[in-house]
Amino acid sequence: MSTQLSLTSRFYQSLWSEQPTWTTGPASVWARLIALRGLVAVWRERKYYREELKRLAEDGPQRIDDIGLTLAAVEAELQKPFWKA
């Protein structure tokens, strides 16, 4: 899941960055709005993913072990803000 989120995030960051092939005009505005919409979707996925990790951690450490993570890795993930991969 984390790899997928980082790939998606890099895709939308590349759309949002200044590129010389983009025109100035309505097409550029629409492309940026679409990229922004996708970026917000990625942020929502991260927030949901981290809320689920928090819930699993609160249920017990055995739940974290079941998904193949350590408690330290989960705590590190929970400390990140939603915009960071």
RASULKA-V672918 format. One record per residue. N is the residue number from 0. RES is the residue in one small letter. PSI is psi in degrees with one decimal (none if undefined). Layout:
N/RES/PSI + N/RES/PSI
This chain:
0/m/-43.9 + 1/s/-40.8 + 2/t/-42.0 + 3/q/-42.8 + 4/l/-39.5 + 5/s/-36.1 + 6/l/-42.9 + 7/t/-41.7 + 8/s/-43.5 + 9/r/-36.2 + 10/f/-49.2 + 11/y/-31.8 + 12/q/-37.9 + 13/s/-33.9 + 14/l/-34.3 + 15/w/-27.2 + 16/s/158.7 + 17/e/129.0 + 18/q/136.8 + 19/p/-18.2 + 20/t/-12.6 + 21/w/144.2 + 22/t/164.3 + 23/t/117.4 + 24/g/-166.6 + 25/p/-37.2 + 26/a/-40.1 + 27/s/-41.3 + 28/v/-45.9 + 29/w/-41.5 + 30/a/-41.3 + 31/r/-36.8 + 32/l/-39.9 + 33/i/-42.0 + 34/a/-41.1 + 35/l/-41.6 + 36/r/-42.4 + 37/g/-38.2 + 38/l/-41.4 + 39/v/-37.3 + 40/a/-40.3 + 41/v/-42.8 + 42/w/-40.2 + 43/r/-39.9 + 44/e/-44.5 + 45/r/-43.9 + 46/k/-45.7 + 47/y/-44.8 + 48/y/-44.4 + 49/r/-32.3 + 50/e/-39.5 + 51/e/-40.8 + 52/l/-41.2 + 53/k/-43.2 + 54/r/-43.5 + 55/l/-39.7 + 56/a/-36.6 + 57/e/-30.3 + 58/d/-31.6 + 59/g/153.1 + 60/p/-25.2 + 61/q/-30.2 + 62/r/-36.9 + 63/i/-41.4 + 64/d/-35.2 + 65/d/-31.8 + 66/i/3.5 + 67/g/24.5 + 68/l/161.3 + 69/t/160.3 + 70/l/-36.5 + 71/a/-40.0 + 72/a/-39.1 + 73/v/-44.0 + 74/e/-38.7 + 75/a/-40.3 + 76/e/-38.5 + 77/l/-22.3 + 78/q/-17.6 + 79/k/142.5 + 80/p/163.1 + 81/f/-22.8 + 82/w/-6.4 + 83/k/136.7 + 84/a/none
